[in-house]
Amino acid sequence: MIRAKEAGEAARQIDDICRDVPVDKVIWQGDRPEVPREYAVGITGASALIAATGSVILELVSASDGHPSLLVDRHIVVAWQGQMLPDLPTFYQRLSDRCDGGDELPIQVCITGCSRTADIEKVLVVPAHGPRQVRVILCEAPVDWGALKKGASTHPAIDHRQN
C-alpha cells in the first residue's frame, strides 16, 4: 500500500508506477477502449477496502468498467482511508442498507490479490488471469477523480487525460 495526502500526490505516485509504460498502454476506469487487452496499466477507484482480508471492492456501472482491473498487467487502485471497512460482513451490511434505501446497486467486484493455479502439471502459474500486480494508493482525504486524472505530473500517462 502506498500512502498519499491528496489527489495531486496520488497522481505523482501513479506517475512513478507508470514511468516505464507508454501513454497509449494506460487505461483509466470509465475509458471505453476499442481493444481492452492492449493495455499494460489500469487505474480505478475503489468503493471499499476490506481490512480483514486485504481486499479491494470495485463498483462497476457496466461490465466494460472492469477492463482496467482485469485485462491489464498492473492494476492501480486509488482510495481514501474513509473507505476502509473492518470486514466483509460490514460491507455486506452497507450494501443491504443501500438496497433498503431504494438504491439499485451496480456490479460489485471483490479483488483479493493475483490469481494463481497449479492445476496444470502441478506448476504454479501467477497470474492465472488478471493483473500480475495490484497496488493500492491510500489517500488521507476523499479522492477528487477529476483532479487525479488531470494530475500534477508531467508523465504523459497522467497529462493526456486533461481533455
C-alpha positions as CSV (number, residue, x, y, z in Angstrom):
1,M,0.0,0.0,0.0
2,I,1.2,3.5,-0.9
3,R,0.1,6.4,1.1
4,A,-0.8,9.9,-0.2
5,K,-2.2,13.0,1.3
6,E,-4.5,14.0,-1.6
7,A,-5.1,13.5,-5.4
8,G,-2.1,15.5,-6.5
9,E,0.2,13.3,-4.5
10,A,-1.6,10.2,-5.7
11,A,-1.2,11.4,-9.3
12,R,2.6,11.7,-8.7
13,Q,2.6,8.1,-7.3
14,I,0.8,6.9,-10.4
15,D,3.4,8.7,-12.5
16,D,6.1,6.9,-10.7
17,I,4.4,3.5,-11.2
18,C,3.7,4.2,-14.9
19,R,7.2,5.6,-15.7
20,D,8.1,2.7,-17.9
21,V,4.7,2.4,-19.6
22,P,3.9,4.1,-23.0
23,V,1.0,6.6,-22.7
24,D,-1.2,4.5,-25.0
25,K,-0.9,1.5,-22.7
26,V,-2.6,3.1,-19.7
27,I,-6.4,2.8,-19.2
28,W,-8.5,4.7,-16.6
29,Q,-11.8,3.5,-15.1
30,G,-14.5,5.0,-17.3
31,D,-12.4,4.9,-20.5
32,R,-14.1,2.9,-23.3
33,P,-11.3,1.2,-25.2
34,E,-11.8,-0.4,-28.6
35,V,-9.4,-3.2,-27.7
36,P,-9.1,-3.5,-24.0
37,R,-6.5,-6.3,-23.9
38,E,-3.8,-4.0,-25.3
39,Y,-3.3,-2.1,-22.0
40,A,-0.4,-2.6,-19.5
41,V,-1.8,-0.5,-16.6
42,G,-5.3,0.0,-15.4
43,I,-6.3,2.7,-12.9
44,T,-9.5,2.5,-10.9
45,G,-11.1,3.9,-7.8
46,A,-12.5,1.7,-5.0
47,S,-15.8,1.6,-3.3
48,A,-14.4,-0.1,-0.3
49,L,-11.3,-1.6,1.2
50,I,-11.6,-4.6,3.5
51,A,-9.0,-4.6,6.3
52,A,-9.5,-8.2,7.5
53,T,-8.7,-9.7,4.0
54,G,-6.8,-7.0,2.3
55,S,-9.4,-7.0,-0.4
56,V,-10.5,-4.2,-2.7
57,I,-14.1,-3.7,-3.7
58,L,-14.9,-2.1,-7.0
59,E,-18.3,-0.8,-8.2
60,L,-18.8,-1.1,-11.9
61,V,-21.5,0.7,-13.8
62,S,-21.1,-1.8,-16.7
63,A,-19.0,-4.9,-17.4
64,S,-16.6,-2.9,-19.5
65,D,-15.7,-0.7,-16.5
66,G,-13.9,-3.8,-15.2
67,H,-11.3,-3.8,-18.0
68,P,-8.8,-1.5,-16.1
69,S,-8.8,-4.0,-13.3
70,L,-8.9,-7.3,-15.2
71,L,-7.3,-7.0,-18.6
72,V,-4.0,-5.4,-17.6
73,D,-0.6,-6.4,-16.3
74,R,-0.7,-3.9,-13.4
75,H,-3.8,-2.6,-11.6
76,I,-3.6,0.6,-9.6
77,V,-6.4,1.3,-7.1
78,V,-6.9,4.8,-5.6
79,A,-9.0,5.0,-2.5
80,W,-9.2,7.1,0.6
81,Q,-8.9,5.9,4.2
82,G,-12.6,6.6,4.9
83,Q,-13.4,3.7,2.6
84,M,-11.6,1.2,4.8
85,L,-14.0,-1.3,6.4
86,P,-13.1,-3.9,9.1
87,D,-14.6,-6.9,7.3
88,L,-16.9,-8.3,4.6
89,P,-20.0,-8.5,6.9
90,T,-19.7,-4.7,7.4
91,F,-19.5,-4.2,3.7
92,Y,-22.5,-6.5,3.1
93,Q,-24.5,-4.6,5.7
94,R,-23.8,-1.4,3.9
95,L,-25.0,-3.0,0.6
96,S,-28.1,-4.2,2.4
97,D,-28.7,-0.7,3.8
98,R,-28.4,0.8,0.3
99,C,-30.9,-1.7,-1.1
100,D,-33.3,-1.0,1.8
101,G,-32.9,2.7,0.9
102,G,-34.0,2.0,-2.7
103,D,-30.6,2.1,-4.4
104,E,-30.2,-0.1,-7.4
105,L,-26.7,-1.5,-6.9
106,P,-24.1,-1.6,-9.7
107,I,-21.8,-4.6,-10.2
108,Q,-19.6,-5.3,-7.2
109,V,-16.2,-6.9,-7.7
110,C,-14.0,-8.2,-4.8
111,I,-10.3,-8.3,-5.6
112,T,-8.3,-10.4,-3.2
113,G,-5.0,-10.5,-5.0
114,C,-3.4,-12.0,-8.0
115,S,-5.0,-15.2,-9.3
116,R,-3.0,-18.4,-9.2
117,T,-3.3,-22.0,-10.2
118,A,-1.2,-25.2,-10.1
119,D,-3.8,-27.3,-11.9
120,I,-1.7,-27.9,-15.0
121,E,1.2,-30.3,-14.3
122,K,1.3,-29.0,-10.7
123,V,3.3,-25.9,-11.8
124,L,2.3,-22.7,-10.1
125,V,1.1,-20.0,-12.5
126,V,0.7,-16.5,-11.3
127,P,-1.4,-14.9,-12.6
128,A,-3.8,-17.5,-13.9
129,H,-5.8,-14.5,-15.2
130,G,-5.9,-10.8,-14.5
131,P,-3.1,-8.5,-13.4
132,R,0.3,-9.6,-12.1
133,Q,0.4,-6.7,-9.7
134,V,-2.2,-4.8,-7.7
135,R,-1.2,-1.6,-6.0
136,V,-3.4,0.5,-3.7
137,I,-2.7,4.2,-3.2
138,L,-4.5,5.2,0.0
139,C,-5.3,8.9,0.3
140,E,-5.9,10.7,3.6
141,A,-8.7,12.8,2.0
142,P,-11.5,11.8,-0.3
143,V,-10.2,11.5,-3.9
144,D,-11.3,14.0,-6.5
145,W,-11.2,11.7,-9.5
146,G,-11.1,14.6,-12.0
147,A,-8.2,16.2,-10.2
148,L,-6.5,12.8,-10.0
149,K,-6.9,12.2,-13.8
150,K,-5.6,15.7,-14.6
151,G,-2.7,15.1,-12.2
152,A,0.1,17.3,-11.2
153,S,2.6,15.2,-13.1
154,T,4.4,15.6,-16.3
155,H,4.2,12.0,-17.3
156,P,2.0,11.5,-20.4
157,A,0.0,8.7,-18.7
158,I,-1.4,11.5,-16.5
159,D,-1.3,14.6,-18.7
160,H,-3.1,13.1,-21.7
161,R,-6.3,12.8,-19.7
162,Q,-6.7,16.6,-19.3
163,N,-9.1,16.9,-22.2
